[in-house]
Amino acid sequence: MQLNISGHQVELTEALKGYVENKFQRLERHFDQIMSAQVILTIEKQRQIAEATIRISGADLFARAEAEDMYAAIDELADKLDRQILKHKEKSVDRMQRVTNR
């Protein structure tokens, strides 16, 4: 998976990059057909925002999370994307089973 991390008004430290990479590796365990991911980390006043767009076979998934701490925002973002990936995978399996059961 190609992972692009960018920051708007936030300094991307190695620790922050490593944390994002670690969380996105968890997503790959559930669905290995992730082609690329674009992560944008932003600070607006007191809000820490993490956004991501993931390209997978058959769909593009987007999630946005806000928290008081950037690490908490990244955790919430990874959880949202994990649920979306599992839902997409479930739908794909259902479609394949319907096609083979005909």
Backbone bond lengths (Angstrom), bond angles and torsions (degrees), N, CA, C in turn:
res aa  C-N    CA-C-N  psi(-1)  N-CA   C-N-CA  omega(-1)  CA-C   N-CA-C  phi
1 M - - - 1.451 - - 1.523 108.09 -
2 Q 1.319 114.53 134.12 1.461 120.48 175.47 1.522 107.85 -88.87
3 L 1.324 116.90 123.17 1.460 121.82 -176.65 1.516 109.56 -117.84
4 N 1.343 116.29 118.75 1.465 122.09 176.97 1.522 108.35 -110.29
5 I 1.328 115.81 124.15 1.463 121.10 -179.33 1.521 107.66 -118.47
6 S 1.329 116.00 127.89 1.456 119.52 176.59 1.521 109.24 -133.34
7 G 1.318 115.05 156.83 1.455 120.03 -178.43 1.513 110.90 -128.01
8 H 1.303 116.59 136.36 1.456 123.07 175.40 1.520 107.43 -110.78
9 Q 1.302 115.37 113.78 1.460 122.52 -178.55 1.531 112.35 59.19
10 V 1.304 115.40 31.24 1.463 121.09 175.06 1.534 107.52 -143.09
11 E 1.320 116.20 138.73 1.456 120.32 178.06 1.524 108.70 -83.40
12 L 1.318 115.36 124.71 1.467 120.25 -179.98 1.529 108.82 -85.85
13 T 1.299 115.67 101.54 1.464 120.73 177.45 1.525 109.09 -83.92
14 E 1.311 115.66 164.37 1.466 120.08 177.44 1.527 110.61 -62.44
15 A 1.322 116.89 -35.49 1.469 120.52 179.07 1.524 110.57 -64.37
16 L 1.314 117.08 -41.75 1.460 121.22 -179.89 1.523 110.88 -67.39
17 K 1.330 116.65 -43.61 1.469 121.20 177.75 1.529 110.38 -62.13
18 G 1.320 116.35 -44.30 1.459 120.52 179.57 1.518 112.14 -62.82
19 Y 1.325 116.04 -37.75 1.465 120.42 179.32 1.525 110.73 -65.10
20 V 1.343 116.17 -43.52 1.473 120.26 178.16 1.524 110.12 -63.73
21 E 1.325 117.36 -45.60 1.467 121.00 179.90 1.527 111.28 -60.36
22 N 1.313 117.42 -41.01 1.457 122.17 178.70 1.528 111.22 -62.10
23 K 1.335 116.67 -45.17 1.466 121.00 -179.98 1.527 111.44 -65.15
24 F 1.335 117.35 -37.04 1.459 119.93 -178.26 1.521 112.21 -77.97
25 Q 1.317 118.26 -21.44 1.462 120.52 172.59 1.519 110.29 -65.57
26 R 1.338 116.54 -32.79 1.469 120.88 177.30 1.525 110.50 -63.07
27 L 1.337 116.42 -36.26 1.463 120.21 178.91 1.524 110.53 -65.36
28 E 1.324 116.40 -36.56 1.465 120.30 179.63 1.518 112.71 -65.76
29 R 1.314 117.21 -26.04 1.465 119.85 177.89 1.522 111.54 -66.73
30 H 1.331 116.74 -31.89 1.464 120.29 -179.22 1.517 112.88 -85.39
31 F 1.328 116.99 -27.67 1.464 120.02 -176.48 1.523 107.59 -150.23
32 D 1.326 116.41 110.09 1.462 120.02 -173.20 1.521 114.11 -86.64
33 Q 1.325 118.46 2.00 1.464 121.27 -178.11 1.530 112.08 -100.14
34 I 1.321 117.28 30.53 1.462 121.36 175.67 1.524 107.52 -80.49
35 M 1.334 116.18 121.14 1.462 119.87 -178.45 1.519 111.82 -84.98
36 S 1.334 116.48 -49.62 1.461 119.07 -179.29 1.523 110.47 -153.42
37 A 1.327 114.38 161.58 1.456 120.43 178.20 1.528 108.42 -141.37
38 Q 1.312 115.77 135.30 1.461 122.75 176.38 1.521 107.42 -115.28
39 V 1.325 117.83 117.78 1.465 122.74 -178.66 1.525 108.38 -114.40
40 I 1.325 115.76 130.50 1.461 121.58 177.70 1.523 108.28 -122.13
41 L 1.321 115.93 122.47 1.459 122.39 178.34 1.529 107.82 -107.85
42 T 1.341 116.62 128.28 1.455 121.40 -174.03 1.522 110.25 -135.12
43 I 1.319 115.67 147.32 1.458 121.33 171.03 1.519 107.41 -118.37
44 E 1.331 116.12 123.17 1.461 122.91 175.90 1.522 107.33 -124.85
45 K 1.303 116.01 109.68 1.463 122.41 -176.47 1.522 109.19 53.38
46 Q 1.322 119.16 -113.98 1.467 121.59 -179.07 1.524 112.90 -98.89
47 R 1.340 117.01 2.36 1.466 120.15 -176.93 1.520 110.91 -97.11
48 Q 1.306 115.84 133.96 1.460 123.20 174.33 1.525 106.55 -102.54
49 I 1.318 117.37 120.64 1.465 121.50 -173.74 1.529 109.67 -119.63
50 A 1.322 114.87 134.00 1.463 121.54 175.06 1.528 107.20 -124.27
51 E 1.332 116.70 126.90 1.460 122.52 178.34 1.520 108.64 -126.64
52 A 1.323 115.62 149.34 1.460 118.79 177.97 1.521 110.27 -149.48
53 T 1.310 114.95 143.81 1.457 122.63 171.36 1.521 106.42 -121.48
54 I 1.319 115.08 126.89 1.463 120.54 -179.44 1.520 108.60 -116.57
55 R 1.317 115.55 131.17 1.467 121.21 175.76 1.529 107.85 -100.60
56 I 1.328 114.48 119.86 1.460 120.04 176.16 1.515 107.33 -126.99
57 S 1.301 116.96 166.50 1.454 119.87 -179.38 1.528 109.15 -63.24
58 G 1.312 115.33 117.48 1.456 119.67 176.95 1.510 115.67 97.45
59 A 1.341 119.51 -7.46 1.464 119.40 -177.52 1.523 111.41 -167.70
60 D 1.319 114.12 161.61 1.461 122.40 168.87 1.519 106.20 -117.71
61 L 1.312 117.28 129.04 1.461 121.57 -179.41 1.525 109.11 -111.18
62 F 1.331 116.25 139.01 1.458 121.87 179.73 1.513 109.48 -129.26
63 A 1.328 115.80 141.05 1.472 120.64 175.55 1.518 108.27 -145.84
64 R 1.324 114.39 152.76 1.470 122.27 178.74 1.521 107.90 -138.72
65 A 1.318 116.25 136.63 1.461 120.85 179.80 1.527 109.11 -136.80
66 E 1.331 115.18 141.94 1.466 121.94 177.43 1.525 109.21 -124.82
67 A 1.321 114.99 142.63 1.463 120.19 177.27 1.528 108.69 -157.90
68 E 1.314 115.74 173.78 1.465 120.33 178.32 1.519 111.19 -80.49
69 D 1.337 117.02 -18.49 1.452 123.30 -179.25 1.528 108.27 -124.17
70 M 1.329 118.26 137.54 1.466 121.30 -177.19 1.528 111.16 -63.37
71 Y 1.321 117.36 -37.28 1.471 119.95 179.69 1.529 110.69 -66.10
72 A 1.315 117.48 -37.51 1.469 120.99 176.86 1.522 110.10 -66.67
73 A 1.327 117.51 -38.23 1.465 121.22 177.96 1.528 110.46 -64.58
74 I 1.327 116.93 -40.07 1.471 120.84 178.46 1.528 110.25 -66.39
75 D 1.333 117.13 -41.09 1.474 120.62 176.78 1.528 110.77 -59.13
76 E 1.329 116.22 -47.85 1.465 121.24 -179.17 1.527 110.54 -63.45
77 L 1.318 117.01 -40.10 1.462 121.98 178.28 1.523 110.71 -61.63
78 A 1.323 116.63 -46.56 1.469 120.77 -179.99 1.525 110.97 -62.52
79 D 1.337 117.59 -39.23 1.465 120.76 178.07 1.525 111.25 -64.11
80 K 1.336 116.79 -43.06 1.467 120.50 179.34 1.528 110.91 -62.85
81 L 1.323 116.20 -45.24 1.459 119.65 179.69 1.522 111.69 -66.40
82 D 1.321 116.86 -36.08 1.457 121.21 178.03 1.533 110.30 -60.96
83 R 1.325 116.76 -45.38 1.470 120.12 178.26 1.529 111.01 -63.38
84 Q 1.336 117.34 -40.76 1.459 120.36 179.96 1.528 111.18 -65.73
85 I 1.318 116.79 -40.64 1.462 120.54 179.62 1.524 110.55 -65.04
86 L 1.331 116.98 -45.03 1.463 119.86 179.19 1.525 110.93 -62.20
87 K 1.331 117.53 -39.28 1.462 121.54 178.56 1.534 110.15 -65.35
88 H 1.323 117.40 -42.62 1.466 121.38 178.17 1.528 110.65 -63.59
89 K 1.323 115.99 -42.61 1.463 120.77 179.98 1.529 110.51 -63.91
90 E 1.334 116.25 -41.54 1.459 121.55 178.49 1.533 110.82 -61.48
91 K 1.320 116.81 -44.94 1.458 121.07 178.61 1.526 111.32 -62.16
92 S 1.326 116.27 -40.77 1.468 120.40 179.26 1.524 111.10 -63.07
93 V 1.313 116.14 -42.78 1.465 120.59 179.46 1.531 109.92 -65.13
94 D 1.336 117.20 -42.69 1.463 120.75 178.43 1.523 110.93 -60.31
95 R 1.328 116.93 -43.19 1.467 120.44 179.39 1.519 110.85 -62.48
96 M 1.331 116.56 -42.49 1.459 120.55 -179.17 1.534 110.53 -65.86
97 Q 1.328 117.19 -38.33 1.464 119.75 179.56 1.522 111.14 -68.50
98 R 1.336 117.12 -36.51 1.464 119.64 177.70 1.513 111.45 -65.54
99 V 1.328 116.57 -37.89 1.467 120.89 -179.45 1.521 110.22 -68.32
100 T 1.332 117.74 -41.75 1.466 120.41 -177.43 1.520 112.45 -77.21
101 N 1.323 118.93 -20.75 1.465 121.65 -179.38 1.522 112.70 -85.51
102 R 1.287 118.38 -3.83 1.475 120.17 -179.50 1.477 112.60 -76.50
